[in-house]
Amino acid sequence: MWIIVGLGNPGIAYRKSRHNAGFNALDALADALHIRVAKRGLSGVYGEGVVNGQRVVLVKPQTYMNLSGEAVTQLVNWYKVAPEELLVVYDDVDLPFGRVRIRPKGSAGTHNGMRNILYLLGRDDFPRLRVGIGRPPEHWDMKDFVISGYETAQDRKIAFQAYLFAAECVETFVKEGFARAQQFVSTQPSDFGSREES
C-alpha cells in the first residue's frame, strides 16, 4: 500500500499560501485518483482508495506544519507501512519557484515540518517530493514569506501548474514505482516557472 502525505497548515487563512504546496498538490492528486479526502482521524484529514490493485491513503495533517510528525508517525504505526511505502509532499524554499524534485531519502533541509517528521520517525529513508517556492526577496522575513499568498496572476498560474505536475509525478510513483517517477520529473521543461511572457 501507499501513504501519500501532503504538508500544509489547516484553515482558510493558509489555503493559498506558499507553505501549503503539499496540501494543494495532494488535492490535485485526489482529483486525479478520484479519492475523496474528507475522513477525520489520526491527526489529519484523509481518504482511501485503490489504484492498480493497491491501497492508497491520501493525508493532509491538521497539526499545523511544525508538528507534522505527529500525524505521520500515527499513520505509519496504524497502517504498519514500510519506509518506501510513505511519500511526503511539501514546499521547498531552496528549489526555484515551480520546480519539482523527488528523492528516495535525505535530510529535512530548512523545512520545519520535515524536520519534525524525521525527528519523530527516527529515520530519513523514505521518499519525498518537493515543490519549489523560491527564496523570499531581501526585505521579506522567511516566516512571513512562506505563509503569504501569490501576488500576481502569473505566479498563481505557475504555482497551479507546479501542483498539477507534482500530482502527476506522485500518480506515476504509485502506479509505476520510484524510478519511473524520477524519469517523469526529468521531463519538466527547464524554463518551467519562468515569469517571462510567452
Summary of the structure (lengths in Angstrom):
residues: 198
radius of gyration: 15.6
end to end distance: 41.6
largest distance: 50.1
contacts: 651
relative contact order: 0.19
helix: 42%
strand: 21%
